[in-house]
Amino acid sequence: MRNQEQQCPLCKRRSSKTEPPRNIALKNLSEAFQRENADLCALHGEKLKLFCLDDLETACVICRHSEKHANHRFLPVDEAALIHREEIQKLMKPQKEKLNDFVETKRKCEDIAADINVQTAHTERRIQKEFEKLHQLLQDEEKSMITALRGEEQLKGQKMNKEIEVWSKQIEIISHTVTETEQQLGAGDISFLKKFKATREKIARPRPSPALPKGAQLDVEKHLGNLAYAVWKKLEENVSYSPVILDPNTAGPDLHLSEDLTSVRRGARQQLPKNNQRRKYGMLGSESLESGTHTQASILAQFLYGGNHSFCKGCLQSWWTQNQEQQCPLCKRRSSRTDPPRNIALKNLSEAFQRGNVDLCALHGEKLKLFCLDDLETACLICRHSEKHANHRFLPVDEAAAIHREEIQKLLKPQKEKLNDFVETKRKCEDIAADINVQTAHTERQIQKEFEKLHQLLQDEEKSRITTLRDEEQLKGQKMKKEIEELSKQIETISHTVTETEQQLVAGDISFLKKFKATRGKVAQRRPSPALPKGAQLDVGKHLGNLAYAVCKKLEENVSYSPVILDPNTAGPDLHLSEDLTSVRRGARQQLPKNNQRRKYGVLGSESLESGTHGSMEASTGTTEVTYCQ
């Protein structure tokens, strides 16, 4: 507005409306007036009876003689209208065909737009399914590794328990021998010399030297060395690679593709959205990537039977064996116990009787004053002249006891040392047995931690691929939306032109011819032919083709392989190994269980999981040197 105010030009009344309402009555009156005067020449007021073929406009008889229409060709209105209606109808035919093309193309685009969502949902499910398989493979492999770890723990735990049992028996036997020998050393000369031969045999008996079993601890390097790499190799064995990936957007309606897009079969005809790439009968594909016995028999071990009847243990066992029943030899009373209680009172009485008669010869009742150096037994003066001791050497009891006590003490010293060795070895075995549980728990945590990392890598990769898929869906969805909007505009324009032209064709001759030039310009206007955009649908092959293989290749980028795996069971106490057993550093001294493989200052490493090659790795300040020995 010139006055920059919304007000009535006459009464100056202001209006709150930017577009005032139409005066319908005035509009109808104006249109009626125009219709009444439609057949009259605007210049001369004469009826329009002619049509100029050069200027393509109606004219009256006076106009024909005007300078404007000099030398122009004319036709009567009715003839011109008939001729030009035919011309417009001919021009209308390709417009209607193009309109149908646009409508059909729009419908295909709408089908493709809808199919993009279907393709996205299906492809996303397939991606998730493939990643579920990979996660399941990881879970199975993790379970397998932990089962193997626990199996080794159980096996080596049982082995160590057996070793501890063996050493415990040896300790018990040697302890019993040492204690018994020390008691004999503290006994009287006669008592000592009587048992000297048996005592010397016991303590002089050779015993195996205690030694820690090799490979007693868990083989941690086997379980943790290059773990992620080993799992990747395992995954790689379970995925396949196809050199050709089939494109579902090009498959004919009677072709059914496998879910991994690597094979095809014929089947029932499907309703598929049409696109530029779809083949009628075929499809396209793209290239892509002990034992121990310690029984002791004594005729002095008396047993109390149920009815207060006492018997020697050996006699009682003989009776039971002979009669094949557990009953008292006197009263025949049956017993449910295979090991009846001892008669402690009778046992003590028997031992007291023996102690009272220990210095007397069992054969002659004389005092035992001599010791036979050949038979290693005590003897009385009468025994010396017996045939049994002919030409034997003798010593007085006191001298023999002194000499043989020294001998026993010398023999007892290595027994005590061996006892200490067995005790120390048993303690080390117990430490190792306890450490096996600690190693198992730590190794299991490390395995779980590594698999958590691999699961996280899979989750990140799955998220990345689904994000890429949805981005493509959004991008192509927007592209199709714009395409549909553009087609809708073209359809609207052509539909409006066709409708308007059809209205003109049925209008009166004068009205038709007046607008013929403009109408012909509209219907003769060249319009682009509608075409489906290329690559409108999702590139499913890119997302699903060799998916598991591609993910494995991606995992390969995130796992490393170390040619040397360090063995924590050989590391010195001041060496701290990394969790993946590939590097070492000096640190605070640790309390580690002792074993045969432990180095004082270095650590051993192996070249690979399979090879038995080991090297010595010496750690020093600032440098790490590795030397291998085959």
C-alpha positions as CSV (number, residue, x, y, z in Angstrom):
1,M,0.0,0.0,0.0
2,R,1.2,3.4,-0.9
3,N,0.1,4.9,2.5
4,Q,1.7,1.8,4.2
5,E,-1.6,1.4,6.1
6,Q,-4.5,-1.1,5.7
7,Q,-7.4,1.4,5.3
8,C,-10.3,2.0,3.0
9,P,-9.3,4.5,0.3
10,L,-12.7,6.3,0.7
11,C,-13.7,6.2,4.4
12,K,-10.2,5.7,5.7
13,R,-11.4,2.9,8.0
14,R,-8.6,0.5,9.0
15,S,-8.7,-3.2,8.3
16,S,-7.1,-6.1,10.3
17,K,-7.2,-8.4,7.3
18,T,-4.3,-8.5,4.8
19,E,-6.6,-10.0,2.1
20,P,-10.2,-8.4,2.3
21,P,-13.1,-10.7,1.3
22,R,-14.3,-10.7,-2.3
23,N,-17.5,-9.0,-3.5
24,I,-19.1,-12.1,-5.0
25,A,-22.2,-10.2,-6.3
26,L,-20.0,-7.7,-8.1
27,K,-17.8,-10.5,-9.5
28,N,-20.8,-12.4,-10.9
29,L,-22.2,-9.2,-12.4
30,S,-18.8,-8.6,-14.1
31,E,-18.6,-12.1,-15.5
32,A,-22.2,-12.0,-16.9
33,F,-21.4,-8.7,-18.6
34,Q,-18.3,-10.3,-20.2
35,R,-20.2,-13.3,-21.4
36,E,-22.8,-11.1,-23.1
37,N,-20.1,-9.2,-24.9
38,A,-17.8,-12.2,-25.6
39,D,-18.8,-12.3,-29.3
40,L,-18.2,-8.6,-30.0
41,C,-15.0,-7.0,-31.3
42,A,-13.3,-4.9,-28.6
43,L,-12.2,-2.3,-31.2
44,H,-15.2,-2.0,-33.4
45,G,-18.1,-3.5,-31.5
46,E,-18.9,-5.8,-34.4
47,K,-19.5,-9.5,-34.2
48,L,-16.4,-11.7,-34.4
49,K,-17.0,-13.8,-37.5
50,L,-13.5,-14.4,-38.8
51,F,-10.3,-16.0,-37.5
52,C,-6.8,-14.7,-38.7
53,L,-4.6,-17.7,-39.4
54,D,-1.4,-15.6,-39.3
55,D,-2.0,-13.8,-35.9
56,L,-4.2,-16.7,-34.5
57,E,-6.9,-14.4,-33.2
58,T,-10.5,-13.6,-33.9
59,A,-11.5,-10.6,-35.9
60,C,-14.6,-8.8,-37.2
61,V,-15.2,-7.8,-40.8
62,I,-13.8,-4.3,-40.2
63,C,-10.6,-5.8,-38.6
64,R,-9.9,-7.8,-41.8
65,H,-9.4,-4.5,-43.8
66,S,-7.2,-2.9,-41.1
67,E,-3.4,-2.4,-41.6
68,K,-2.7,-4.9,-38.8
69,H,-4.1,-7.7,-40.9
70,A,-2.9,-6.6,-44.3
71,N,-2.3,-9.7,-46.6
72,H,-3.3,-12.1,-43.8
73,R,-5.3,-15.3,-44.3
74,F,-8.7,-15.6,-42.7
75,L,-11.3,-18.4,-42.1
76,P,-14.8,-18.2,-40.9
77,V,-15.0,-18.8,-37.1
78,D,-16.9,-22.2,-37.4
79,E,-14.4,-23.6,-40.0
80,A,-11.3,-22.3,-38.0
81,A,-12.7,-23.7,-34.8
82,L,-13.2,-27.2,-36.3
83,I,-9.7,-27.2,-37.8
84,H,-8.0,-26.0,-34.6
85,R,-10.0,-28.3,-32.3
86,E,-8.6,-31.2,-34.3
87,E,-5.1,-29.7,-34.0
88,I,-5.4,-29.3,-30.2
89,Q,-6.8,-32.8,-29.8
90,K,-3.7,-34.1,-31.7
91,L,-1.4,-32.1,-29.4
92,M,-3.4,-33.3,-26.3
93,K,-2.7,-37.0,-27.0
94,P,1.0,-36.9,-26.2
95,Q,0.3,-34.7,-23.2
96,K,-2.2,-37.3,-21.8
97,E,0.4,-40.0,-22.5
98,K,3.1,-38.0,-20.7
99,L,0.7,-37.5,-17.9
100,N,0.1,-41.2,-17.6
101,D,3.9,-41.7,-17.7
102,F,4.3,-39.3,-14.9
103,V,1.6,-40.9,-12.9
104,E,3.1,-44.4,-13.4
105,T,6.6,-43.1,-12.6
106,K,5.3,-41.5,-9.4
107,R,3.6,-44.7,-8.5
108,K,6.8,-46.7,-9.0
109,C,8.7,-44.1,-7.0
110,E,6.2,-44.4,-4.2
111,D,6.6,-48.2,-4.4
112,I,10.3,-47.8,-4.2
113,A,10.1,-45.4,-1.3
114,A,7.9,-47.9,0.5
115,D,10.3,-50.7,-0.4
116,I,13.3,-48.8,0.9
117,N,11.7,-49.0,4.4
118,V,11.0,-52.7,3.8
119,Q,14.5,-53.3,2.5
120,T,16.0,-51.4,5.5
121,A,14.0,-53.4,8.0
122,H,14.9,-56.7,6.3
123,T,18.6,-55.7,5.9
124,E,18.8,-54.6,9.5
125,R,17.4,-57.9,10.7
126,R,19.9,-59.8,8.5
127,I,22.8,-57.6,9.9
128,Q,21.6,-58.3,13.4
129,K,21.2,-62.0,12.7
130,E,24.7,-62.2,11.3
131,F,26.1,-60.4,14.3
132,E,24.1,-62.7,16.6
133,K,25.8,-65.6,14.9
134,L,29.2,-64.0,15.4
135,H,28.4,-63.2,19.1
136,Q,27.3,-66.8,19.5
137,L,30.6,-68.0,18.0
138,L,32.4,-65.8,20.5
139,Q,30.3,-67.1,23.4
140,D,30.9,-70.8,22.3
141,E,34.6,-70.1,21.9
142,E,34.7,-68.3,25.3
143,K,32.8,-71.2,26.9
144,S,35.2,-73.7,25.2
145,M,38.3,-71.8,26.4
146,I,37.0,-71.5,30.0
147,T,36.0,-75.2,30.0
148,A,39.6,-76.0,28.8
149,L,41.0,-73.7,31.5
150,R,38.9,-75.3,34.2
151,G,39.7,-78.8,32.9
152,E,43.4,-78.0,33.2
153,E,42.8,-76.6,36.6
154,Q,41.0,-79.7,37.7
155,L,43.6,-82.0,36.2
156,K,46.6,-80.2,37.6
157,G,44.8,-79.6,40.9
158,Q,44.2,-83.4,41.2
159,K,47.8,-84.0,40.2
160,M,49.1,-81.7,42.9
161,N,46.7,-83.2,45.5
162,K,48.2,-86.6,44.6
163,E,51.7,-85.2,44.9
164,I,50.8,-83.7,48.3
165,E,49.3,-87.0,49.4
166,V,52.5,-88.8,48.4
167,W,54.7,-86.3,50.1
168,S,52.5,-86.4,53.2
169,K,52.8,-90.2,53.4
170,Q,56.6,-89.9,52.9
171,I,56.7,-87.2,55.6
172,E,54.6,-89.4,57.9
173,I,56.8,-92.5,57.3
174,I,60.1,-90.5,57.8
175,S,58.7,-88.6,60.8
176,H,57.6,-91.8,62.4
177,T,61.0,-93.4,61.7
178,V,62.9,-90.3,63.0
179,T,60.7,-90.2,66.2
180,E,61.0,-93.9,66.8
181,T,64.8,-93.7,66.2
182,E,65.2,-90.8,68.6
183,Q,63.1,-92.8,71.2
184,Q,65.5,-95.7,70.7
185,L,68.5,-93.5,71.1
186,G,67.1,-92.3,74.4
187,A,66.3,-95.8,75.6
188,G,68.5,-98.1,77.7
189,D,71.5,-99.8,76.1
190,I,69.9,-103.2,76.0
191,S,66.6,-102.0,74.6
192,F,68.6,-99.9,72.0
193,L,70.8,-102.7,71.0
194,K,68.0,-105.2,70.7
195,K,66.3,-103.0,68.1
196,F,69.5,-101.7,66.5
197,K,69.4,-103.9,63.5
198,A,65.8,-103.1,62.6
199,T,66.4,-99.4,63.4
200,R,69.5,-99.2,61.2
201,E,67.6,-100.9,58.3
202,K,64.8,-98.4,58.6
203,I,66.9,-95.3,58.6
204,A,69.4,-96.7,56.0
205,R,66.6,-97.5,53.6
206,P,67.0,-95.4,50.4
207,R,64.1,-93.0,49.8
208,P,63.3,-91.0,46.7
209,S,64.5,-87.4,46.7
210,P,61.5,-85.0,46.7
211,A,61.1,-82.9,43.5
212,L,58.4,-80.6,42.3
213,P,56.6,-82.0,39.3
214,K,57.2,-80.2,36.0
215,G,54.5,-78.2,34.5
216,A,52.6,-78.2,37.8
217,Q,51.2,-74.7,37.3
218,L,48.6,-73.6,34.7
219,D,49.9,-73.0,31.2
220,V,48.8,-69.4,31.3
221,E,50.5,-68.5,28.1
222,K,48.6,-71.1,26.2
223,H,45.3,-69.6,27.4
224,L,46.1,-65.9,27.2
225,G,48.8,-65.6,24.5
226,N,47.6,-63.9,21.4
227,L,44.0,-64.7,22.6
228,A,42.2,-62.1,20.5
229,Y,44.2,-63.1,17.4
230,A,43.5,-66.8,18.0
231,V,39.7,-66.1,18.4
232,W,39.8,-64.1,15.2
233,K,41.4,-67.0,13.4
234,K,38.7,-69.2,14.8
235,L,36.0,-66.9,13.6
236,E,37.7,-66.7,10.2
237,E,37.4,-70.5,10.0
238,N,33.6,-70.3,10.5
239,V,32.8,-67.6,7.9
240,S,32.9,-68.0,4.1
241,Y,33.8,-65.6,1.3
242,S,31.9,-65.5,-2.0
243,P,33.6,-63.8,-5.0
244,V,30.2,-62.8,-6.4
245,I,27.4,-61.0,-4.5
246,L,24.0,-61.0,-6.2
247,D,22.1,-57.8,-6.4
248,P,18.4,-58.3,-5.3
249,N,17.4,-55.0,-6.9
250,T,18.2,-56.6,-10.3
251,A,16.6,-60.0,-9.7
252,G,13.6,-61.1,-11.9
253,P,10.3,-61.7,-10.1
254,D,10.6,-65.5,-10.3
255,L,14.1,-65.6,-8.8
256,H,14.6,-66.1,-5.0
257,L,17.9,-65.2,-3.5
258,S,19.6,-66.8,-0.5
259,E,19.8,-64.6,2.6
260,D,23.6,-64.2,2.2
261,L,23.0,-63.1,-1.5
262,T,25.4,-65.8,-2.8
263,S,22.9,-68.2,-4.5
264,V,19.6,-68.1,-6.4
265,R,16.7,-70.5,-7.2
266,R,13.5,-70.3,-9.3
267,G,10.3,-70.0,-7.4
268,A,6.8,-68.5,-7.2
269,R,6.5,-65.1,-8.9
270,Q,6.9,-62.2,-6.5
271,Q,5.5,-58.7,-6.4
272,L,8.6,-56.6,-6.6
273,P,8.9,-52.8,-7.1
274,K,9.9,-51.9,-10.6
275,N,13.2,-50.0,-11.1
276,N,15.7,-49.3,-13.9
277,Q,18.0,-52.2,-12.9
278,R,15.4,-55.0,-12.6
279,R,15.9,-57.8,-15.1
280,K,12.9,-59.8,-16.5
281,Y,14.6,-63.2,-16.5
282,G,18.0,-62.8,-14.9
283,M,20.0,-60.7,-12.4
284,L,23.3,-59.0,-11.9
285,G,26.1,-59.7,-9.4
286,S,29.1,-57.8,-8.3
287,E,32.7,-59.0,-7.3
288,S,33.7,-58.5,-3.7
289,L,36.5,-60.8,0.3
290,E,52.1,-94.5,44.1
291,S,51.7,-96.5,46.8
292,G,52.9,-96.7,50.4
293,T,52.4,-99.5,53.1
294,H,53.2,-98.9,56.7
295,T,51.6,-101.8,58.7
296,Q,53.0,-102.8,62.0
297,A,52.2,-106.2,63.6
298,S,52.8,-106.8,67.3
299,I,51.8,-109.8,69.5
300,L,51.3,-107.3,72.2
301,A,48.4,-105.5,70.5
302,Q,45.6,-106.9,72.6
303,F,41.9,-106.4,71.7
304,L,38.8,-106.4,73.9
305,Y,35.9,-108.4,72.6
306,G,32.2,-107.7,73.4
307,G,31.9,-110.1,76.4
308,N,35.1,-108.8,78.1
309,H,37.2,-111.5,76.4
310,S,40.7,-110.4,75.2
311,F,42.6,-111.9,72.3
312,C,45.7,-111.2,70.3
313,K,44.9,-109.3,67.1
314,G,46.6,-111.9,64.8
315,C,44.9,-114.8,66.6
316,L,41.5,-113.1,66.3
317,Q,41.9,-112.4,62.6
318,S,42.9,-116.0,62.0
319,W,39.9,-117.3,63.9
320,W,37.6,-115.1,61.9
321,T,39.2,-116.2,58.6
322,Q,38.9,-119.8,59.6
323,N,35.3,-119.7,60.6
324,Q,34.3,-117.0,58.1
325,E,32.3,-115.2,60.8
326,Q,33.0,-112.3,63.0
327,Q,32.3,-113.9,66.4
328,C,34.0,-114.3,69.8
329,P,36.1,-117.5,70.0
330,L,34.8,-118.1,73.5
331,C,31.1,-117.1,73.8
332,K,30.5,-117.1,70.0
333,R,28.8,-113.7,70.2
334,R,28.7,-112.0,66.8
335,S,30.2,-108.6,66.2
336,S,29.3,-105.9,63.6
337,R,32.8,-104.3,63.9
338,T,35.7,-105.4,61.8
339,D,38.1,-103.6,64.1
340,P,37.2,-104.2,67.8
341,P,38.4,-101.7,70.4
342,R,41.8,-102.3,72.2
343,N,42.0,-103.5,75.8
344,I,44.2,-100.6,76.9
345,A,44.6,-102.0,80.4
346,L,45.9,-105.3,79.2
347,K,48.2,-103.6,76.7
348,N,49.7,-101.4,79.4
349,L,50.2,-104.5,81.6
350,S,51.9,-106.4,78.8
351,E,54.2,-103.5,78.0
352,A,55.1,-103.1,81.7
353,F,55.9,-106.9,81.9
354,Q,58.2,-106.6,78.9
355,R,60.0,-103.6,80.3
356,G,60.6,-105.5,83.6
357,N,62.2,-108.4,81.7
358,V,64.0,-106.5,79.0
359,D,67.5,-107.1,80.3
360,L,67.1,-110.9,80.6
361,C,68.0,-113.5,77.8
362,A,64.8,-115.1,76.5
363,L,66.7,-118.4,76.1
364,H,68.8,-118.7,79.3
365,G,67.3,-116.1,81.7
366,E,70.7,-114.6,82.2
367,K,71.4,-110.9,82.0
368,L,72.2,-109.5,78.5
369,K,75.8,-108.2,78.9
370,L,77.2,-108.7,75.3
371,F,76.4,-107.5,71.8
372,C,77.2,-109.7,68.8
373,L,78.7,-107.6,66.0
374,D,78.0,-110.2,63.4
375,D,74.3,-110.9,64.1
376,L,73.7,-107.4,65.5
377,E,71.8,-108.7,68.5
378,T,72.2,-108.8,72.3
379,A,73.5,-112.0,74.0
380,C,74.2,-113.3,77.5
381,L,77.5,-115.0,78.5
382,I,76.0,-118.5,77.8
383,C,74.8,-117.4,74.2
384,R,78.5,-116.4,73.5
385,H,79.5,-120.1,73.7
386,S,76.5,-121.3,71.6
387,E,76.9,-122.8,68.1
388,K,74.8,-119.9,66.7
389,H,77.6,-117.4,67.7
390,A,80.6,-119.5,66.9
391,N,83.6,-117.4,65.9
392,H,81.5,-114.2,66.2
393,R,82.8,-110.9,67.5
394,F,81.3,-109.4,70.7
395,L,81.5,-106.2,72.6
396,P,80.2,-105.3,76.0
397,V,76.7,-103.7,75.9
398,D,77.8,-100.3,77.0
399,E,80.6,-100.0,74.4
400,A,78.4,-101.4,71.6
401,A,75.6,-99.0,72.5
402,A,77.9,-96.0,72.4
403,I,79.4,-97.0,69.1
404,H,76.1,-97.8,67.4
405,R,74.4,-94.7,68.8
406,E,76.9,-92.7,66.9
407,E,76.3,-94.7,63.8
408,I,72.5,-94.3,64.1
409,Q,72.9,-90.5,64.7
410,K,75.0,-90.3,61.6
411,L,72.4,-92.2,59.6
412,L,69.6,-90.1,61.2
413,K,71.0,-86.8,60.0
414,P,70.3,-87.3,56.3
415,Q,66.9,-88.7,57.2
416,K,66.1,-85.4,59.0
417,E,67.5,-83.5,56.1
418,K,65.3,-85.5,53.7
419,L,62.4,-85.0,56.0
420,N,62.9,-81.2,55.8
421,D,63.2,-81.5,52.0
422,F,59.9,-83.4,51.9
423,V,58.2,-80.9,54.2
424,E,59.5,-78.0,52.1
425,T,58.5,-79.7,48.8
426,K,55.0,-80.4,50.3
427,R,54.8,-76.7,51.3
428,K,55.8,-75.6,47.7
429,C,53.2,-78.1,46.3
430,E,50.5,-76.6,48.6
431,D,51.5,-73.1,47.4
432,I,51.3,-74.2,43.8
433,A,48.0,-75.9,44.4
434,A,46.6,-72.7,45.9
435,D,48.2,-70.7,43.1
436,I,46.5,-72.9,40.5
437,N,43.1,-71.6,41.8
438,V,44.4,-68.0,41.8
439,Q,45.9,-68.5,38.2
440,T,42.6,-70.0,37.0
441,A,40.5,-67.1,38.5
442,H,42.9,-64.5,37.0
443,T,43.1,-66.2,33.6
444,E,39.3,-66.7,33.4
445,R,38.9,-63.0,34.2
446,Q,41.4,-62.1,31.4
447,I,39.7,-64.5,28.9
448,Q,36.3,-62.9,29.8
449,K,37.8,-59.4,29.5
450,E,39.3,-60.2,26.1
451,F,35.9,-61.6,24.9
452,E,34.1,-58.6,26.3
453,K,36.4,-56.4,24.1
454,L,35.6,-58.6,21.1
455,H,31.9,-58.5,21.8
456,Q,32.2,-54.7,22.2
457,L,34.0,-54.5,18.8
458,L,31.2,-56.5,17.3
459,Q,28.6,-54.3,18.9
460,D,30.4,-51.1,17.7
461,E,30.7,-52.6,14.2
462,E,27.0,-53.7,14.2
463,K,26.0,-50.2,15.4
464,S,28.2,-48.6,12.7
465,R,26.7,-50.8,9.9
466,I,23.1,-50.2,11.0
467,T,23.8,-46.4,11.3
468,T,25.3,-46.5,7.7
469,L,22.2,-48.5,6.6
470,R,19.8,-46.0,8.2
471,D,21.8,-43.1,6.8
472,E,21.4,-44.6,3.3
473,E,17.7,-45.2,4.0
474,Q,17.3,-41.5,5.1
475,L,19.3,-40.2,2.1
476,K,17.5,-42.3,-0.5
477,G,14.2,-41.8,1.2
478,Q,14.7,-38.0,1.0
479,K,15.8,-38.3,-2.6
480,M,12.7,-40.3,-3.4
481,K,10.5,-37.8,-1.5
482,K,11.9,-35.0,-3.6
483,E,11.5,-37.0,-6.8
484,I,7.9,-37.7,-5.9
485,E,7.3,-34.0,-5.0
486,E,8.8,-33.0,-8.4
487,L,6.6,-35.6,-10.2
488,S,3.6,-34.5,-8.3
489,K,4.2,-30.9,-9.5
490,Q,4.6,-32.1,-13.1
491,I,1.4,-34.2,-12.8
492,E,-0.4,-31.2,-11.3
493,T,0.8,-28.9,-14.1
494,I,0.0,-31.3,-16.9
495,S,-3.3,-32.3,-15.3
496,H,-4.3,-28.6,-15.1
497,T,-3.3,-28.0,-18.7
498,V,-5.2,-31.1,-19.9
499,T,-8.3,-30.1,-17.9
500,E,-8.2,-26.5,-19.0
501,T,-7.7,-27.6,-22.6
502,E,-10.6,-30.0,-22.5
503,Q,-12.7,-27.2,-21.1
504,Q,-11.6,-25.0,-24.0
505,L,-12.5,-27.7,-26.5
506,V,-16.1,-27.8,-25.4
507,A,-16.4,-24.0,-25.2
508,G,-18.0,-21.9,-27.9
509,D,-16.1,-21.3,-31.1
510,I,-15.3,-17.6,-30.4
511,S,-14.2,-18.4,-26.8
512,F,-12.1,-21.3,-28.0
513,L,-10.4,-19.4,-30.8
514,K,-9.8,-16.4,-28.6
515,K,-7.6,-18.6,-26.3
516,F,-6.3,-21.0,-29.1
517,K,-2.9,-19.4,-29.3
518,A,-2.3,-19.6,-25.6
519,T,-3.8,-23.1,-25.4
520,R,-1.7,-24.4,-28.2
521,G,1.4,-22.9,-26.6
522,K,0.6,-24.8,-23.4
523,V,-0.2,-28.2,-24.9
524,A,2.7,-27.9,-27.4
525,Q,5.2,-27.1,-24.6
526,R,8.0,-29.7,-24.4
527,R,8.3,-31.5,-21.1
528,P,11.0,-33.8,-19.8
529,S,10.1,-37.5,-20.0
530,P,9.7,-39.0,-16.5
531,A,12.4,-41.6,-15.5
532,L,13.1,-43.5,-12.3
533,P,16.3,-42.3,-10.6
534,K,19.3,-44.7,-10.8
535,G,20.3,-46.4,-7.6
536,A,17.1,-45.4,-5.9
537,Q,16.8,-48.6,-3.8
538,L,19.1,-49.6,-1.0
539,D,22.4,-51.2,-2.0
540,V,21.6,-54.4,-0.1
541,G,24.6,-56.2,-1.6
542,K,26.9,-53.6,0.0
543,H,25.4,-54.2,3.4
544,L,24.9,-58.0,3.4
545,G,27.4,-59.3,0.9
546,N,30.1,-61.3,2.7
547,L,29.1,-59.6,5.9
548,A,30.6,-62.0,8.4
549,Y,33.8,-62.1,6.4
550,A,34.0,-58.3,6.2
551,V,33.4,-58.1,10.0
552,C,36.2,-60.7,10.6
553,K,38.5,-58.5,8.4
554,K,37.5,-55.5,10.5
555,L,38.3,-57.5,13.7
556,E,41.7,-58.3,12.2
557,E,42.5,-54.6,12.2
558,N,41.8,-54.5,15.9
559,V,43.7,-57.5,17.1
560,S,47.4,-57.9,17.2
561,Y,49.7,-60.9,16.9
562,S,52.9,-61.1,19.0
563,P,55.6,-63.5,17.9
564,V,56.8,-64.0,21.5
565,I,54.5,-65.0,24.4
566,L,56.1,-64.7,27.9
567,D,55.5,-67.5,30.4
568,P,54.5,-66.0,33.8
569,N,55.5,-69.3,35.5
570,T,59.1,-68.6,34.6
571,A,59.2,-64.9,35.5
572,G,61.5,-63.7,38.3
573,P,59.8,-62.1,41.3
574,D,60.8,-58.5,40.3
575,L,59.4,-58.8,36.8
576,H,55.9,-57.7,36.1
577,L,54.3,-59.0,32.8
578,S,51.6,-57.2,30.9
579,E,48.1,-58.7,30.8
580,D,48.5,-60.0,27.3
581,L,51.9,-61.6,28.2
582,T,53.8,-59.7,25.5
583,S,55.9,-57.2,27.5
584,V,57.7,-57.0,30.8
585,R,58.9,-54.4,33.2
586,R,60.8,-54.3,36.5
587,G,58.9,-53.5,39.6
588,A,58.4,-54.3,43.3
589,R,59.4,-57.8,44.3
590,Q,56.4,-60.2,44.4
591,Q,55.7,-63.3,46.5
592,L,55.5,-66.0,43.8
593,P,55.2,-69.8,44.3
594,K,58.4,-71.6,43.6
595,N,58.6,-74.1,40.8
596,N,61.3,-75.8,38.6
597,Q,60.8,-73.3,35.8
598,R,61.0,-70.0,37.8
599,R,64.1,-67.9,36.8
600,K,65.8,-65.7,39.4
601,Y,66.3,-62.7,37.1
602,G,64.7,-63.5,33.7
603,V,61.7,-64.9,32.0
604,L,61.1,-67.5,29.3
605,G,59.0,-66.9,26.2
606,S,57.7,-69.1,23.4
607,E,57.6,-68.3,19.7
608,S,54.0,-69.4,19.2
609,L,51.2,-71.4,20.8
610,E,52.1,-74.5,18.8
611,S,55.9,-74.5,18.8
612,G,58.0,-75.8,21.7
613,T,60.7,-73.2,21.1
614,H,61.6,-71.1,24.1
615,G,63.9,-68.2,24.6
616,S,65.4,-66.5,27.6
617,M,64.4,-62.9,28.1
618,E,66.7,-60.8,30.3
619,A,65.1,-57.6,31.6
620,S,67.4,-54.7,32.6
621,T,66.9,-51.0,33.2
622,G,65.8,-49.3,30.0
623,T,66.5,-52.3,27.7
624,T,65.0,-55.7,27.0
625,E,67.1,-58.3,25.2
626,V,65.7,-61.5,23.8
627,T,67.8,-64.5,22.8
628,Y,66.4,-67.8,21.5
629,C,67.7,-71.3,22.0
630,Q,66.3,-74.2,20.0
